[in-house]
Amino acid sequence: QSAEVFDEEDLALVAENTFGVREQTPRLKRLKRGRGRRASDDDDELRAELDDLMDTNESPGADYADEPRRDVDRDDDLGLFGNEESDAEVDDYRAARRAERRGHANSRNERLDTAYEEVRDNGVQAGAHERTGAMASFLAEGMDAIDDDTWMELQDIFGSGEEYAFAMEAPLADRDPSREKTLADVFEPAELEAKMMTQRDEDIRTSDVPERMQMRATGAESLRPLSEDEIEEETTWVMRQLHSWLTRQEARRGREHKSEWDTDNTSDEPTLFQHADFANERFLAAVLSVLKLLSQDFYEVPFIARHRREVFVTAESESDVHGEEPPTREWLSIDDLWKLYDFDLQFRGLLAARRHLQNMVRRLKGEGVDDSTREISHEDEAYASELIASASGVEDIMDVTEWLQAHYADVIQKWSRERAGMKRVQNLGLKERAKRNGTDRFVERFGITARQVGDNVSTPGRHTVDSNTSEMPLDAARELVGTELVSPDIALKAAKATFSSMLELDPQLRRFVRAYCDEHVCVVVRPTDKGLREVTHDEHPAFAFKFLKQKPVAEFMGSAQFIELEKAVHDGLLRMQLSLSGEYRFDNHDLRTDDAVFSEDRDRSARAVTVQLDEHMRSSASGDVAAAWDTVRSDALFTAVRDHLLPQMWRETVQKLHQQAFDYVADACRRSLEQRIDVQAARTSSMRTGKKPRVAVVAGGGFDASSRGALRVVVVDEHGACSEDFSADSMRMQSSGALADGDGVAVLRGVLERQRIDVVAVSGMAL
């Protein structure tokens, strides 16, 4: 065929597909070693990677078809574009890569040759269009000209098409003929979780424990039946928590001044434990029996309320003269049972945290190992054991855990490194940091330790402060001046920071501050600029909290107000802060001063707690030296309270309020659902009192003929027994006589006429 039938674009397309030689300057050139430079051994690998990178980025036609043109201006390239020596090295590198792939390409080339012959035959068919025939002939000749080396280069650039074949089948090393394919091998984890078909869901289905009891917690402790001793301990703990909770509830109800939204939210709140009598053995036995059913048998609350009423319902008298049944007394209602369910979950969390802490103490003691591996001192061990025994909640256990982790941080981090099998940056513990900068010796001159302060706080009438020093604090700090502490002022600040860290880690101090905050903390709310513009009418959900001042946290209990407040804070309408002070100098005309007011309030709150603790660490001696040391100790205590203790207490308080509000909403939803489903059986006008109805239930996925056997009809008589059942494809009744009704219509009519059905219940996806 004549080349005159092709225009410039056709020739460019043919050359691109056949690697034909075209007289054009290559757009890209491979960067090579300059002339006269020697490639060192360290540059061999870099040069090979650079050549490989350039090979993949060049156009195929410019790589090989234009190779002869690369030496045209080699004398003018200033040695930047290589020489014959480097070209030979590159050719050897490519030849090695082609040899690796040549053994796998023979069968592929045979299939391609067959395809090329078909293309060539089709291209020269008689009667073909002149342009099409010329293109096919030219293309066939170009394909015949492609040799094996060229095909190897094509596979280097574009791949052989088998790079992702490993995704179609598992590696040979991972194949197990005896292993069956699971759903996790086929479906995405999110899809399995949405359909409740994960391994966790399968374990729940196969375990003979109610799903609610398995889902309420995770871990080995969640399904471990408690022992008899643990049940006794749980009963004592629940009674203590219940007494404290009832006291707070009674104080909340007894408040004379309630806001309007408080009255609206708490009007339908049930009164729990109306028959609570902590001195009555029957009440204690009822609580103990319910806790056993929850913790040992894993029975659900609805099951206990309906089928195990004998454990919390007792007779008022032993016998009756008239032979009638004696009156009974229900010690616990279903709402009380749900509260005991919550207490049981909290106690299990306490047991899990305590067991983890006890294991840590045993490991620090080196129990089961040589005594030389003991890391904890006997004094610290006794102190930790005493705190564990007196712990009343998970917070107390976590305080002791953090105290141990801070004092023995290097040992615990060593365990983590050994378990992980990798090196990590070591963080020094509190003792190690104090020893490194020398402040541990100076802290001893404070006259009291953090543990002694905690003992003074927890033990009324105890006061231990050693004031036998005649040197001023700044003069004593001169001994610490060195490479790290360059002046007495800096040394004194470092010593106060060390003592402050010891104070904020002491579990007894945390316990005191937590109790004080629970009793006196209030909520202060201020609007933002956005809230001042948007919250302008009383119908807005955040209007009731817009200028809230000094609202006790206890008044949020028994309502969902905190959820509304959190929503407003999250939307940027309000800002909230917890406070122990009653002095607020806000300017309603200038919100820019709120930051300064909140900062002053934080200092006043910290000062209020410091005043309560300062008397337990103040020296009884008089004089300037004793007063100076009292000031140093007070400053360290104020820093610990303001920067560490109060922020932690605020986080815990917000978490408690958040959880309480969600529990209130969930409990309200539960009561609403029970009111809808906990009703008497359906009755007709002809039924006598106490008679149960005959029910026909029609259930299925739909009421059309889209699927065979989709509907199921079951008839239940007045005794609760199934008297008749059948399946059908459709219950659709046709309006025209030309179409027949569904196959289940006639059968259902016969059942209704024959069985004297009182109630027909219908449920399905499409009614």
Salt bridges, closest charged atoms under 4 A:
GLU8 OE2 - ARG22 NH2 2.71
ASP10 OD2 - ARG131 NH2 2.22
GLU23 OE1 - ARG69 NH1 3.54
ASP44 OD1 - ARG47 NH2 3.16
ASP52 OD1 - ARG97 NH1 2.79
ASP55 OD1 - ARG30 NH1 3.53
ASP55 OD1 - ARG94 NH2 2.65
GLU58 OE2 - ARG30 NH1 3.73
GLU58 OE1 - ARG70 NH2 3.54
ASP63 OD1 - ARG30 NH1 3.69
ASP63 OD1 - ARG94 NH2 3.17
GLU67 OE1 - ARG70 NE 3.59
ASP71 OD1 - ARG74 NH2 1.53
GLU84 OE2 - ARG74 NH1 3.44
GLU85 OE1 - ARG33 NH2 3.98
ASP87 OD1 - LYS32 NZ 2.24
ASP87 OD2 - ARG74 NH2 3.49
GLU89 OE1 - ARG47 NH2 3.26
ASP144 OD2 - ARG120 NH1 2.15
ASP149 OD1 - ARG98 NE 3.86
ASP149 OD1 - ARG102 NH2 2.59
GLU153 OE2 - ARG98 NH1 2.56
ASP156 OD1 - ARG97 NH2 3.84
ASP156 OD1 - ARG101 NE 3.81
GLU169 OE1 - ARG175 NH2 2.92
ASP185 OD2 - ARG179 NH2 3.02
GLU202 OE1 - ARG205 NH2 3.20
GLU221 OE1 - ARG224 NE 3.01
GLU221 OE2 - ARG355 NH1 2.78
GLU228 OE1 - LYS292 NZ 3.62
GLU230 OE1 - ARG224 NH1 3.25
GLU230 OE2 - ARG355 NH2 3.58
GLU233 OE2 - ARG354 NH1 2.68
GLU250 OE1 - ARG253 NH1 3.90
ASP262 OD2 - LYS551 NZ 3.35
GLU269 OE1 - ARG252 NH2 3.33
GLU300 OE2 - ARG212 NH1 2.43
GLU310 OE2 - ARG308 NE 2.59
GLU330 OE2 - ARG309 NH2 2.79
ASP335 OD1 - ARG670 NH1 2.97
ASP344 OD2 - ARG216 NH2 2.87
GLU367 OE1 - LYS365 NZ 3.72
GLU379 OE2 - ARG451 NH1 3.26
ASP380 OD2 - LYS431 NZ 3.47
ASP380 OD1 - ARG451 NH2 2.44
GLU381 OE2 - LYS365 NZ 3.13
GLU381 OE1 - ARG374 NH2 2.24
ASP396 OD1 - ARG511 NE 3.78
ASP396 OD1 - ARG514 NH1 3.52
ASP399 OD1 - ARG510 NH1 3.28
ASP399 OD2 - ARG514 NH1 3.08
GLU402 OE1 - ARG510 NH1 2.61
GLU471 OE1 - ARG445 NH2 2.68
ASP475 OD1 - ARG478 NE 3.66
GLU479 OE2 - ARG445 NH1 3.36
GLU504 OE1 - ARG510 NH2 3.41
ASP518 OD2 - LYS656 NZ 3.85
GLU555 OE1 - LYS551 NZ 3.20
GLU566 OE1 - HIS658 ND1 2.70
ASP571 OD2 - LYS567 NZ 2.55
ASP571 OD1 - HIS570 ND1 3.69
GLU583 OE1 - ARG585 NH2 3.61
ASP590 OD1 - ARG592 NE 2.96
ASP594 OD2 - ARG526 NE 3.29
ASP595 OD1 - ARG575 NH1 2.71
GLU600 OE1 - ARG604 NH1 3.97
ASP601 OD1 - ARG604 NH2 3.86
ASP603 OD1 - ARG642 NH1 3.95
ASP614 OD2 - ARG618 NH2 2.24
GLU615 OE2 - HIS616 NE2 3.70
ASP630 OD2 - ARG618 NH1 3.75
ASP630 OD1 - ARG633 NH2 2.21
ASP635 OD2 - LYS496 NZ 3.94
ASP643 OD1 - ARG642 NE 3.01
GLU652 OE1 - ARG514 NE 2.85
ASP667 OD1 - ARG670 NH2 2.32
ASP667 OD2 - ARG671 NH1 2.29
GLU674 OE1 - ARG670 NH1 3.27
ASP678 OD1 - ARG306 NH2 3.20
GLU718 OE1 - ARG694 NE 3.11
GLU718 OE2 - HIS719 NE2 3.83
GLU724 OE2 - ARG754 NH2 2.71
ASP725 OD2 - ARG712 NH2 2.70
ASP729 OD2 - ARG708 NH1 3.09
